[in-house]
Structure formats: C-alpha cells, structure tokens
Amino acid sequence: VQLVESGGGLVQAGGSLRLSCAASGSTFSINAMGWYRQAPGKQRELVAAITSGGGSTNYADSVKGRFTISRDNAKNTMYLQMNSLKPEDTAVYYCNAPRRVGVWNWGQGTQVTVSS
C-alpha cells in the first residue's frame, strides 16, 4: 500500500485545514487508519484514529473537539478536518494503519504550520 498525504499549508492560529490521505491497493477499506504527526525534535504521535468502517473514532486529548477524522472507503481516502488550529499543532502530518506500521511504508507527509 502506498500512502500520499496532502492538504497541509500555512495558516494563522484559529484557522482550519483539511488533510487528505490517498491510499493505493485493496486493503485500505479493511484496516483501521490513523493520522500521526511529528513536530521538530519530537517523536511521531498518533492524534486520531478511525475503524475500518468509519463507525468509531478516537482522538488524542490535545486535539479532541478540534479535529475530526473521517474516511471514504469507496475512494480509498481518509481525511482530517482541523479547526481552531494552534501553533502547537505545527508538525508534519502522516497517515498509516496502526496495525500496519512497520509494514506499510510511511508517505512523505504534509507540513502544517500554524502561525501565532
């Protein structure tokens, strides 16, 4: 499976962005997926996850109430709607399947920069 993230950019604090993750292959729809982020000098962290069918989601406390994860299995695509962005959300954002990390290669990520 190849993963391609897009939608990042530079936004002011309080603004919004919508990230997309396009996956190749036929196994996307049967895997839970997640959005990860890595800020400079920090470890990569999982910020949001969604079950294979999209019926259940989980969020890190730092983004709860501001970010919304969703997926469209017909399009092999996952999304992350990010609202009320804060400077501490600045990071490179990646997508992957939590159970496939180490098996599925990471994509190039998409840079999100939030200015104060």
N, C-alpha and C positions, 0 to 999 in steps of 0.2 A: 504494500500500500504506500502510495506517495501522498504527502500532505502539503498543501500550499495555503499559507495564511496571507490575508490581505485586509486592507481597510484601516490600517494604522495611520497616524499622522500627528501633527502638532495642533493642540487645542488649548484654549485657556481653561483655567480652573472653573468648574461648574458646567463645562461643555459636555458634549456627547460624541461618541463614536460608535460605529457598528463594525465589528470584525467578522470576517468570513473565513471558514476553513473548508477547502475543497479537497475531497479525498478520491483517489482513484481506486479501482478494484471493487470486488463484490462483497467484501466482508465488512464494509463500513456500517451497514444497517444492523448487523448483529452484535456490534460492540458498543458498550458504554464508552462515552467520549468525554474529554475534559479540555479545559483551557488552562494553560500554565503561563506563568510569567517569570522573567528573570531580570532583576534590576542590577545595575553595575555593582560588582563586589558582593552580590548576594546569591544564595542558592536558588535554583528554579523551584517555584512553588505552584501547587495546584490551587486555582482560585475558583473554579466552577466545574461541575460535572453533571452529566445527564445520562440517563439509562438508554439502552438501545432503542427502545420505542418512544422515548421522549416523555414518558409519563412521570418521571421523578427527577428532581434536580437537587443539587447541594452546592452550597457556597461557602467560601472562607468568610470568617467574621468580618474581615476587612472590606469586603465588597458586598456583603449582604444588604439587600434593599436598594442597591445602586446598579448592580449588574444583573442581566438576565441572559441565561443560556438557552438556546433552542436548536433544533435540527430539522432538516427536511431530508428524510431518507430517500425520497424519490429523486432528489438532486445530489445525493451524496455530499451534502453540505451542512456544516454546523455554523452557528452564529453566536456572537457575544455582543449584546447591546449594553453599552457602558454609558451611564448617565451620572451627572453630578461628579464629574471626574475631579480628582485631587492630584496635586503634584506627586504625592507618594504612589500614584498609580503608574508613574513613568517607568517603563520597562519594555523589553522585547516580549511579545506575546506569541505563544506557540500552542498548537493543538496536538493531541495524541490520545490514544486509548490507554487509560490507566493500566489495564492488564496486558498491554502490548508494548509498554515502554521497554526498550532494550531489544525489541523485535522489529517494531515499525521504526523506521528512521525518522528523526526529527526533521521538520521542514526548516526553511530559512527564517521563519518568524516574521513578525511585523512590528515595527517600532511604534510605540505610543509615547508621546512626550506631552506632558501637561505643564503648562507654564502658570506661575502664580501671579 
